[in-house]
Amino acid sequence: MQLVIVESPAKAKTIEKYLGSDYHVLASYGHVRDLPAKDGSVDPDAEFAMEWETYADKSRQLKAITDEAKKADRLILATDPDREGEAISWHVQEVLRLRKALPKEVERVTFNAITKPAILAAMKAPRELDTDLIDAYRARRALDYLVGFTLSPVLWRKLPGAKSAGRVQSVALRIIVQREREIELFRPQEYWSVEASFEHDGTPFTARLTNWEGKKLDRLSIGAEGDAMRAKADVEAGRFTVASVETKPATRNPPPPFTTSTLQQEAARKLGFSASHTMRIAQGLYEDGAITYMRTDGVQMDGSAIDAARKAVIERYDGGYVPDKPRQYQTKAKNAQEAHEAIRPTDFSKDRAGGGDHARLYELIWKRALASQMSAARMERTTIELEDGTGKAVLRATGQVMIFPGYLALYEEGRDDDGDEDSRRLPLLKSGDAPAKRGVAAEQHFTQPPPRYSDASLIKRLEELGIGRPSTYASIIDVLKDRGYVRLEKNRFFAEESGRLLTAFLERFFEKYVSYDFTAGLEEELDDVSGGRAQWQSVLDAFWSDFKPRTEEVKERQPSEVTAALDEFLSDYLFPPKDDGSDPRSCPNCGDGRLALRGGRFGAFVACSNYPECKYTRRFAQGGGAAGEDSGPETLGTDPATGLPVERKSGRFGPYIQLGDGKDAKRASIPKDIGELDLEWALKLLSLPREVGTHPESGAPITASIGRYGPYLAHDGKYARLTSTAEVFETGMNAAVVKLAEAAANGGRPARGAAREPLKMLGKHPRTELEIKLMEGRYGAYVTDGETNATLPKSIEKDALTLEEAAQLIDARAAAAPAKKGKKKAAPKKKAPAKKAAPKKAAAKKTA
């Protein structure tokens, strides 16, 4: 019997169908083991020896693989054709070796598409495992572990509120934070443009003022309204004739087929997909046999695929739409072993696959790959200059005429910036013509700051800098979002307070390790390991011998020293110069105190040196108070019932109201929808929860209040959402009973077993590929993959929960569950005596 191991069940089912009954195909469900999340999993003192641990949720699958391997004559490892795929095969082989179940004949095969011809061809060309790729995987995994487990504890002790740092994720975060700084430092500059509208032979066109009063103008030359009006008047007064017409032929060649990076970028631009969503859909298309492997740096296509693409173009258009010779593209990837064939359809005759997002992404891949083998677009670019009789003003009009669309008939690559004037249509003009002037306009403009990064532009920037690798970009971006270091608004990344502070800390104390050149250089060294040009332990040793002493040095510093260093490092951001020349660190509340950065339980903030007499504070993210300052508590009045002051304050989670002081003080968050806050509103909020009345059926009270997720009604463990804060105080008994009944019927958060909507979709389990959801249950938040539920520990905030943390919780729960079930099933039988049962348990424990 021949045993074939692949990653996923979908892949296994298809491959077994193509290979026939002589083969048995099993899925490993991705990686089967990893470094345990504890100190000592990588030992730098023992040549970076690694302690691997099998995933708890893979025990059943590994047992099936082990049982089949013992019966097999030949083991064929057919995991994905990249570094991670090579690593999965290696892990499976090592597990079987340790379990003494490894067949004598072990071979590795790879294929770029899940089609019958590709699979059968791969089976005829087996090879051994690629030790260079395995070494590169081990080096990367060890590096990420060492950085994470060495640096993260330093962050927890020295930078309250920081969750983690990573070798590549921290550099990606720095890129986003630096763009935020550029935007804040940007000062808009006024400029004016002057354009005249003309018409000739019934065709309208516009021309821009490019020369005035003997000077050539650039974009910022006219900076004041007065100058713009004078220039406008001169153009209005002038009689313009065509001084020159310049026509140049131009061609545009098609872009190459997609790589992982360019697919992520284009899907973000044209389809609005995040990088992780793009890769999930592409994975499905690959496993369905619709496209070739989607993790690749290569731009070349197989010869038979090129022939098929050219044939499809001729059938769709005609022979003029294909060049005389097939187009050949060269990859820019330095590591040839990881540069596979480009992403393309497996069958060019199919212009559609699946439905919904699968169909949209497939169409994009199909068009791009087909267009890559089409003829260039041919056009004429025309520049027309018009002069007045005095030579005082010169206008220029530009445009282009499409001669032959070529590949543009099918596909045009998206852009991150705006279009230009070249697409305008111009009339046929010759020197000496005097087109009719229809009007002149002077428009005011302001220079714009650099745009915040989108998924597409961030990936493009990472690739330009040589940081990370395309297959990791989706996970890097997800980690930054999951950790709360950045947020995504209108498809643009904004740096959060925690992300800015973490970046400042790393720039101050670990500058080398978040520098672009160092990170890119390290990526090249790891690529050298993949290519067999470097020894993986030497690369690790060079990194560790410098990184470890640096972390030890920072560990020795007191938190107050770290805060003081960050206060100085961030001085220009936190305390920028004031327009009136006064001391930017002077406390605006008491006048004689000085402001400085302080560290607290929930992160950094700016406070007055006269605390506690002066309670002025400002959130770290407010950078000099530009986003509004908190000058300490604002007294709204006195509660007539208690005589205690009611104050408006600002905390880590925003503004709130406080009644009284000390441990017994009562607090309430201020909702965003109540408008101007006064004493009456404050007392209403402090009075919550409000009892609406007694439920007519159960006799239990119905209450209205405001929680973390907004206003709601509660009754006997069942809940119903309200749409506004006003409803909390206005909803009566009849309306409350109806809303609670509707919530129960629609699966809000009512009786046990009723359907609930997830708080958040976290993504697919990295090992089982089951979809993981964050849910709100009767006894608190939990995560589920549809088969196993795991309660969220109090130490993990819902908003900060990552996919990997959720997967680990589910794995741990799943590992504990079988033992409990076993005990329940064993109890009724009572056949075997206790003494005989003990060895079975011990054996089971040893096997696990």
Secondary structure, DSSP 4 states (H G I P E B T S, - for coil): -EEEEES-HHHHHHHHHHH-TTEEEEE--S--EE--SSTTSEEGGGTTEE--EE-GGGHHHHHHHHHHHHH-SEEEE---SSHHHHHHHHHHHHHHHHTT---SEEEE---SS-SHHHHHHHHTS-B---HHHHHHHHHHHHHHHHHHHHHHHHHHHHSTT-----TTHHHHHHHHHHHHHHHHH----EEEEEEEEEEETTEEEEEEEEEETTEE--TTS--SHHHHHHHHHHHHH--EEEEEEEEEEEEEPPPPPB-HHHHHHHHHHHH---HHHHHHHHHHHHHTTSB--S--------HHHHHHHHHHHHHHS-GGGS-SS--------S-GGG--PPB-BS-TT----SSHHHHHHHHHHHHHHHHTTSPPEEEEEEEEEEEETTSSEEEEEEEEEEEE-GGGGT-----SS---GGG-------TT--PEEEEEEEEEEE--PPPPP-HHHHHHHHHHHT-S-GGGHHHHHHHHHHTTSEEEETTEEEE-HHHHHHHHHHHHH-GGGG-HHHHHHHHHHHHHHHTTSS-HHHHHHHHHHHHHHHHHHHHTS-HHHHHHHHHHHTHHHHSPPPTT---TTB-TTTSS-BEEEEEETTEEEEEETTTTT---EEEGGGTTTTT--B-S-EEEEE-TTT--EEEEEEETTEEEEEESSGGG-EEEE--TTS-S--HHHHHHHHTPSEEEEE-TTT--EEEEEEETTEEEEEETTEEEE-SSHHHHHH--HHHHHHHHHHHHHTTSS-STTS----SEEEEE-TTT-PEEEEEEETTEEEEE-SS-EEEPPTTS-GGG--HHHHHHHHHHHHHHHHHHHHHHHHHHH--S-HHHHHHHHHHHHHH-
